[in-house]
């Protein structure tokens, strides 16, 4: 399990005021239902495993947090299946042998990932982080960090971004319109980001909008 590669990805795509990383850990504030909390992920590298510590007043959300963390760090990937599948492809097989243990990083929430993708188009990684930070600070709910009381933010909800003028984000009008339209598609259930989709069908749906 290539922990350092994944940690580097989350560090490079850090959402300010929501996430934090240091040399050995990743952490994030969250809200599930009415329950606010924070979790921290560290690696037990000798065991090829991750350790997750969750702080919340509601233990009922622990299962949901665990499932989201599993998806974020691609923990349900089967490395043997991947290796066997890549054997038939010369380039992929050589890359896998050179970089074993790679996983595909994901995000806490599919809608969040989609919005960040829109803001990250045709700009540098640094600019993308700045734009996402502007979005979060302008439209995300303010909360106190459950452990140290520092001011943090939650990522803006679908409902908020559907109505927001997004003047607080220094990006193009087309990107702002795309974010509002995406939120509307999700809210009206014309677009399902929360169950597995056929990539080609998803692409056709998005291009038709």
LINNORLIN-V25949 format. One record per run of one state. SS is the DSSP state (a for helix, b for strand, c for the rest). FROM is the first residue (numbers start at 0). TO is the last residue. Records with the same first field share a line. If there is no record, write none. Layout:
BEGIN
SS=FROM-TO ; FROM-TO
END
This chain:
BEGIN
c=0-1 ; 12-17 ; 21-23 ; 32-33 ; 47-47 ; 56-57 ; 72-77 ; 86-88 ; 98-108 ; 119-123 ; 139-140 ; 144-149 ; 153-156 ; 163-171 ; 187-197 ; 207-208
a=2-11 ; 44-46 ; 58-71 ; 78-85 ; 89-97 ; 109-118 ; 124-138 ; 157-162 ; 172-186 ; 198-206
b=18-20 ; 24-31 ; 34-43 ; 48-55 ; 141-143 ; 150-152
END
